[in-house]
Amino acid sequence: MYAIAYRWKLKPGTEAQFERAWAAGTSAISAEFGGLGSRLHAGEDGFYYAYAQWPDKETYEKAMETRMHHSDDVAREAYRDAIAEDGSEILFAGEMVCDLLQSIPRAGD
């Protein structure tokens, strides 16, 4: 499994917009490019963090050929609009070597 970790600085007041758009975009990326999903975290430092999982590096690279331009243009625009200038970066990318993460069902799941 291949993973990418991201960090974003948002424009003030756009947190809810970003969260909704990120969720819609991530769902579209999974459906259209074969991504395995992602988790989004609001950091105590004011940044947003996410890590996305892919079956392999090749699937990720194929998705990146289109810059992951998925079909939900509204979500894509809202997502990009919420990010501060120079507020997006990839923190790491790499193959998983050990997975001890456990999923706990959330209320309503």
C-alpha positions in Angstrom: 0.0 0.0 0.0 1.2 3.5 -0.8 0.4 6.6 1.3 0.7 10.3 0.9 0.5 12.8 3.8 -0.6 16.4 3.2 -0.7 19.6 5.2 -2.9 22.7 4.5 -3.1 26.2 5.9 -6.6 27.6 5.3 -8.0 31.0 4.8 -9.7 32.1 8.1 -13.3 31.1 8.3 -13.2 28.5 5.5 -12.8 25.4 7.7 -16.4 24.0 7.2 -16.1 24.8 3.4 -12.8 22.9 3.2 -14.0 19.9 5.2 -17.1 19.5 3.0 -15.2 19.9 -0.2 -12.4 17.7 0.9 -14.9 14.9 1.8 -16.7 15.2 -1.6 -13.4 15.4 -3.5 -11.9 12.4 -1.7 -15.0 10.3 -2.4 -14.8 11.3 -6.1 -11.0 10.4 -6.2 -11.7 7.0 -4.7 -14.5 6.2 -7.2 -12.7 7.6 -10.3 -9.0 6.9 -9.7 -8.9 3.9 -7.4 -7.8 5.7 -4.2 -8.4 3.8 -1.0 -9.6 6.9 0.9 -8.1 9.3 3.3 -8.5 10.7 6.8 -8.6 14.4 7.6 -7.4 15.9 10.9 -7.6 19.4 12.3 -4.2 20.0 14.0 -3.8 21.8 17.2 -1.3 24.0 15.4 -4.1 25.4 13.2 -3.2 23.4 10.1 -5.2 20.6 8.5 -3.5 17.3 7.9 -4.6 14.2 5.8 -3.1 11.0 4.7 -4.4 9.2 1.7 -3.9 5.5 0.9 -3.5 4.0 -2.6 -3.2 0.4 -3.6 0.3 1.2 -5.0 2.5 4.0 -6.3 1.5 3.3 -9.9 -2.2 3.9 -9.2 -1.4 7.2 -7.5 0.9 8.3 -10.3 -1.7 7.6 -12.9 -4.2 9.7 -10.9 -1.7 12.5 -10.7 -1.3 12.6 -14.5 -4.7 14.4 -14.5 -3.8 16.3 -11.3 -6.7 14.2 -9.9 -9.2 16.4 -11.8 -12.3 14.5 -10.7 -15.9 15.0 -11.8 -17.0 17.1 -8.8 -15.9 20.5 -10.0 -17.9 22.3 -7.4 -16.1 20.5 -4.6 -12.7 21.0 -6.3 -13.2 24.7 -6.6 -14.5 25.1 -3.0 -11.5 23.0 -1.7 -9.0 25.1 -3.6 -10.7 28.4 -2.6 -10.3 27.6 1.1 -6.6 27.0 1.0 -4.3 30.0 1.8 -1.8 31.0 -0.8 1.2 28.7 -0.6 -0.8 26.8 2.0 -0.6 23.3 0.6 2.3 20.8 0.8 3.0 17.1 0.7 4.8 16.0 3.9 5.7 12.5 2.7 4.9 9.7 0.3 5.9 6.1 0.6 5.1 2.4 0.8 3.6 1.1 4.0 5.9 -1.3 5.9 3.7 -2.0 8.9 0.0 -1.3 9.6 -1.2 -1.3 13.2 -4.0 1.3 12.7 -7.4 0.1 14.0 -10.7 1.5 12.8 -13.3 2.2 15.4 -16.9 2.5 14.1 -18.4 6.0 14.6 -21.9 6.6 15.7 -24.3 6.1 12.7 -21.9 3.9 10.8 
